[in-house]
Each structure stands twice: as C-alpha cells, then as structure tokens.
Amino acid sequence: MELPRRSRSEKVPTRNKCIESKKPASLKHLIWLIERRGQNNVTAHELLSLFEKYPTQINDASHSKYAQKLVAIAFSLWRAAFLSDARGQIDSKVQHAEGFLRKLLTDNMISFAQDREWREWSVNYYIDDARYRLVELGRWWDDKELSNLEPPKDRRNAKRRWDLAHQAFKKAVANFTADLKSGKNKKQLRQRSTKGRK
C-alpha cells in the first residue's frame, strides 16, 4: 500500500516547530505540577488501599471493572499533569497531532519523551481518556458530578481541565469505597449499572 505524498506547498511539522517543548518549565508551572502530582498520588494511594482492604470484592466481576477504570484514570491524570503546560492553541494541537502520528509510524514507538515533545496534542489525549472513563462511571453510579467535566469556554486550558477531572476522580474513588463498604452484591450492582446506561 502506497501512502499519499505531500505536495511541496504543504507544511511539514518538524522538530523546530516544537522547540518550545525543550524550554525549561517555569517555576510557577513546577509548583502547580508538584502540587497536582501530589494530589493525584494521594487519590491513587487511596485507590490502592482498597485493593488491599477488599481483595475478594475487587476480584469479583461486579467490582473489577470499576477498579480497572479507576486505575486507568489515575494513570491518565498522572501523565497529563506532566504535560499540562501546553499552550492550547489550535494550530499547535494539529501540528503536534501530526508530529505524534508521524513519530508513531516512523519509529513504531512512543515514550514519555514523545508525549512531552508533542504535548499540545498528548495532554488532551490523557485528560480526555480520564474524562471519558469518569463519565462512564458517572452513568453507572448515576452521579451527575462525574459527567459535568467541561470548564466554561473561556477557561478551557489543560490545567483547569485537569483540576476538574481530578476532583471527579476523587469523587469516583469515594463512590467505589462506599460500594465496597456497603457489601452490595453482584445483582444489585448489575441492576444499577444497567439503569445508568439507559
């Protein structure tokens, strides 16, 4: 299969386009990053403690899907925090998306270095991954707080979106803790889960 070729007039994103990603992070951003990474680690630790306190329930099919989604959210928010100094400009997002895809196809490998280099796109990938899982959990728990994760249009930068998603993550871990403590059985959880998806 032959891939389409670019015309000479089309712009190709290069490493020079992303040279700003090589600049050191500002002290203000580092403070934000350290605080948020700490918050996410505390919530992730609370989640981990549930694996130790309730191993039988978590290994049950009715709870394991919740646990797995919550771990995915913890990882996505952990990674997104490191990338949240993105500027959020549409042209940069598109260029970074193309650069990321080109790197994926060229090297057949993506690591944190590439996430960081192409962060205008990758930060949205990780925050959106967490948000989609939180919305799904919100439907299962019939919890509207987990579904309303979009800041006002004039305040939609990566840091604000991260903060909203993390607040919802804390709420989701609290919901999961309550479920495990209540001892609800598979049938009860399945009925609620089915109700939430309608």
C-alpha positions as CSV (number, residue, x, y, z in Angstrom):
1,M,0.0,0.0,0.0
2,E,1.4,3.3,-1.0
3,L,0.9,6.3,1.4
4,P,-0.2,9.6,-0.1
5,R,2.6,12.1,-0.7
6,R,2.6,15.7,0.3
7,S,2.8,18.4,-2.2
8,R,5.8,20.8,-2.0
9,S,3.5,23.6,-0.8
10,E,2.2,21.6,2.3
11,K,3.9,22.4,5.6
12,V,5.5,19.5,7.4
13,P,5.8,19.8,11.1
14,T,9.5,19.5,12.1
15,R,11.4,19.2,15.4
16,N,12.0,23.0,15.0
17,K,8.2,23.6,15.3
18,C,8.3,22.0,18.8
19,I,11.5,23.7,20.0
20,E,9.4,25.4,22.7
21,S,8.9,22.0,24.3
22,K,12.6,22.0,25.0
23,K,12.4,25.1,27.1
24,P,12.7,24.6,30.9
25,A,9.4,24.7,32.8
26,S,8.7,27.9,34.7
27,L,8.8,27.9,38.5
28,K,5.1,28.7,38.6
29,H,4.3,25.6,36.5
30,L,6.6,23.4,38.6
31,I,4.8,24.4,41.7
32,W,1.5,23.6,40.1
33,L,2.9,20.3,38.8
34,I,4.3,19.2,42.2
35,E,1.0,20.0,44.0
36,R,-1.2,18.3,41.4
37,R,1.1,15.3,41.1
38,G,0.9,15.0,44.9
39,Q,-2.9,15.3,44.9
40,N,-3.2,12.6,42.2
41,N,-0.8,10.3,44.1
42,V,-2.8,10.7,47.3
43,T,-6.0,9.7,45.5
44,A,-4.2,6.9,43.7
45,H,-2.9,5.7,47.1
46,E,-6.5,5.7,48.5
47,L,-7.5,3.5,45.5
48,L,-4.5,1.2,46.1
49,S,-5.5,0.8,49.7
50,L,-8.9,-0.6,48.5
51,F,-7.1,-3.4,46.7
52,E,-5.6,-4.4,50.0
53,K,-8.7,-3.9,52.2
54,Y,-11.2,-5.6,49.8
55,P,-9.3,-8.1,47.6
56,T,-12.3,-10.6,47.4
57,Q,-14.8,-7.9,46.3
58,I,-12.4,-6.3,43.8
59,N,-11.7,-9.6,42.2
60,D,-15.4,-10.1,41.7
61,A,-16.6,-9.2,38.2
62,S,-19.1,-6.7,39.6
63,H,-16.3,-4.6,41.1
64,S,-13.3,-5.4,39.0
65,K,-14.4,-3.2,36.0
66,Y,-14.7,-0.2,38.4
67,A,-11.3,-0.9,39.8
68,Q,-9.7,-1.2,36.4
69,K,-11.2,2.1,35.1
70,L,-10.1,3.9,38.2
71,V,-6.5,2.7,37.8
72,A,-6.7,3.9,34.1
73,I,-7.9,7.3,35.3
74,A,-5.1,7.5,37.9
75,F,-2.5,6.9,35.2
76,S,-4.0,9.3,32.7
77,L,-4.1,12.1,35.2
78,W,-0.6,11.3,36.4
79,R,0.7,11.6,32.9
80,A,-1.4,14.6,31.9
81,A,-0.1,16.6,34.8
82,F,3.4,16.5,33.4
83,L,2.1,17.8,30.0
84,S,-0.2,20.5,31.3
85,D,2.0,23.4,30.4
86,A,0.7,23.2,26.8
87,R,-0.4,26.5,25.4
88,G,-3.7,25.1,23.9
89,Q,-3.5,26.8,20.5
90,I,-5.4,25.0,17.8
91,D,-2.7,25.2,15.2
92,S,-0.2,23.8,17.6
93,K,-2.6,21.0,18.6
94,V,-2.9,20.0,14.9
95,Q,0.8,20.2,14.3
96,H,1.6,18.1,17.4
97,A,-1.1,15.5,16.5
98,E,0.5,15.1,13.1
99,G,4.0,15.0,14.5
100,F,3.0,12.4,17.1
101,L,1.4,10.2,14.4
102,R,4.4,10.6,12.1
103,K,6.7,9.5,15.0
104,L,4.4,6.6,15.8
105,L,4.5,5.4,12.2
106,T,8.2,6.1,11.7
107,D,9.7,4.6,14.8
108,N,6.9,2.2,15.9
109,M,7.4,3.5,19.5
110,I,6.1,6.3,21.7
111,S,7.6,7.1,25.1
112,F,7.2,10.0,27.6
113,A,9.8,12.0,25.7
114,Q,7.5,12.0,22.6
115,D,4.4,12.7,24.8
116,R,6.3,15.7,26.2
117,E,7.6,16.9,22.8
118,W,4.1,16.7,21.2
119,R,2.2,17.8,24.4
120,E,-0.2,20.2,22.7
121,W,-1.9,17.1,21.5
122,S,-0.9,14.4,24.0
123,V,-2.2,16.3,27.1
124,N,-5.7,16.3,25.6
125,Y,-5.4,12.6,24.9
126,Y,-4.7,11.8,28.5
127,I,-7.2,14.3,30.1
128,D,-9.9,13.1,27.6
129,D,-9.2,9.5,28.4
130,A,-9.7,10.2,32.1
131,R,-12.9,12.2,31.4
132,Y,-14.5,9.5,29.2
133,R,-13.9,6.9,31.9
134,L,-15.3,9.2,34.6
135,V,-18.4,9.9,32.5
136,E,-19.0,6.2,32.1
137,L,-18.5,5.7,35.8
138,G,-20.9,8.5,36.4
139,R,-23.6,6.8,34.4
140,W,-23.0,3.5,36.3
141,W,-23.3,5.3,39.6
142,D,-26.0,7.7,38.4
143,D,-23.7,10.6,39.6
144,K,-24.0,13.8,37.6
145,E,-20.9,15.3,39.2
146,L,-18.8,12.8,37.3
147,S,-20.4,13.9,34.0
148,N,-20.0,17.7,34.1
149,L,-16.3,18.0,33.5
150,E,-16.1,20.8,31.0
151,P,-15.0,24.3,32.2
152,P,-16.5,27.4,30.7
153,K,-15.4,28.0,27.1
154,D,-13.2,31.0,28.1
155,R,-11.4,28.9,30.8
156,R,-10.6,25.6,29.0
157,N,-6.9,25.3,29.4
158,A,-5.2,22.0,30.3
159,K,-4.7,22.9,33.9
160,R,-8.3,23.7,34.6
161,R,-9.5,20.6,32.7
162,W,-7.0,18.6,34.8
163,D,-8.3,20.1,38.1
164,L,-11.9,19.3,37.2
165,A,-11.1,15.7,36.1
166,H,-9.1,15.1,39.3
167,Q,-12.0,16.4,41.5
168,A,-14.2,13.9,39.7
169,F,-11.6,11.1,40.2
170,K,-11.6,11.8,44.0
171,K,-15.4,11.5,43.9
172,A,-15.3,8.3,41.9
173,V,-12.9,6.7,44.4
174,A,-15.2,7.8,47.2
175,N,-18.2,6.2,45.3
176,F,-16.2,3.0,44.8
177,T,-15.2,2.9,48.5
178,A,-18.8,3.3,49.5
179,D,-19.8,0.4,47.2
180,L,-17.1,-1.9,48.7
181,K,-18.0,-0.9,52.3
182,S,-21.8,-1.5,51.6
183,G,-21.2,-5.1,50.6
184,K,-23.6,-4.8,47.7
185,N,-23.8,-8.0,45.7
186,K,-23.3,-8.6,42.0
187,K,-27.1,-8.5,41.2
188,Q,-27.6,-5.1,42.9
189,L,-24.6,-3.5,41.2
190,R,-25.6,-5.0,37.8
191,Q,-29.1,-3.6,38.2
192,R,-27.8,-0.1,38.9
193,S,-25.2,-0.4,36.2
194,T,-27.9,-1.3,33.6
195,K,-30.1,1.5,34.8
196,G,-27.2,4.0,34.4
197,R,-26.5,3.0,30.8
198,K,-30.1,3.6,29.6
